[in-house]
Amino acid sequence: MSNVSDLLDSVPKGLWLGGKLVPAEKTFAVYNPATGEELAQVADATAADGIRALDLAAAAQEDWAATPARVRGEILRTAFELLHARAEDFALMMTLEMGKSLAESRGEVNYGGEFLRWFSEEAVRIGGRFTQAPAGNGRILVTKEAVGPVLAITPWNFPLAMGTRKIGPALAAGCTIIVKPAEDTPLTMQLLGQVFADAGLPDGVLSILPTSDAASISGPLMEDSRLRKVTFTGSTGVGKLLVRNAADKLLRTSMELGGNAPFIVFDDADIDAAVDGAMLAKMRNGGEACTAANRIYVANSVREEFTDKFTAKVAALKVGAGDAEGTNIGPLINTKQLATVTGLVDDAVSKGARVRTGGSAPEGPGFFFTPTVLDQVPADARLLKEEIFGPVAAVVGFDTEDEAIAAANNTEYGLVAYFYTRDIDRAMRVSAKLDTGMVGVNRGAISDAAAPFGGVKESGFGREGGTEGIDEYLDTKYVAL
Ligand SMILES: O=CCCC(=O)O
């Protein structure tokens, strides 16, 4: 299809309740961040729709958990194939509603699809254990059981992949699931609902609830004891609120929250490789990623060389609508995000940071910000503490390894850190000292469906992907024999 108006016409108009499309009472507008204009109207779920979805999820839970793992895996595998059969539609949809370039969106179709494929394979590997009690008076049998109905709240920056990385393991584990996509980007998830319907997912197992009022859905669901788990990707502030609300019913929670990733270039690094890595770590997804390099620390002996080469590459990035030929960097998601990025850059510059390229928003429609490199960024600049979520790189010099590690760890966040070195001893030593859930060594991207993604400190808890990802949706049962 991949023609804009045909694609928008093909978006399911109703609500996916338990895998069936039902008419919605009302709709809300979704905007194109490249123009600021309305893109489409989408079904607007109410609190009552949320409870209907939970009624269906709770009713389907026992049968779905009892469905052979091989069957659950095959449905996921079919969904993976159907997603790829419509890859261009999904890519264009993400570009239209989120703004990222088509190349980025195509990358996300691959990345997001991998969670369906990976967990289609993990479904049949849910294990347990059997052992002798040490006292010799019995046996210990340990089994894994589906947690139960799950609420998944997903962000706007990866409209597909942040959904599949929750739906994949939940379905593989035997959990029913209700997905609330971000208000800015619900259309991709509406398309994914069709994929699961076509893949033969039984009734009741999956509901998708776009809404203009997130709390009206999540609040009542989390107060209902039939819901057993909440999984969230988004800001640390909202994550804390959800964890507090989850405490009442002691819901299982997985929280993939904000980041403030350091990217360290040591004096022994391959500088060209480090520049390429920094481009990826900073500019992937237009900088709108929790994994984005927020602070670039460069050994003073190589700082000028690195910054010159890096600045040249950033300045060459083409900014434009995501579906325009040759675009590297699309718009930010909305005016609020544009104001945040502008405010952080202005703050750093007013405190003495030097603008090497970019530095402001271009004239014209849409929520664009020119790719920016700031160097000599002072320690009190807000962008060294707060998540930028935009195409803005802040470069800071350092002299010693200890100084770089201390600066990297000087944040309440702990999602990911990157560093470049040619020294394997240093690679092992520094990896161990970084207070993050993930480390990229001579790598500008770490995301992989086969790896456990997640943070420590205020970046949250729980892991998505890898063999660990399915555990988030399984309870452990001990049977004494
Ligand atoms: O923005 C958060 C997720 C980023 C990723 O999965 O690579």
The ligand as a Gaussian input file, in Angstrom:
#p B3LYP/6-31G(d) Opt

LIG

0 1
 O       13.869000       4.622000      24.181000
 C       13.962000       3.525000      24.671000
 C       14.247000       2.242000      23.956000
 C       15.426000       2.296000      23.081000
 C       15.786000       0.960000      22.488000
 O       15.123000      -0.050000      22.719000
 O       16.777000       0.915000      21.791000

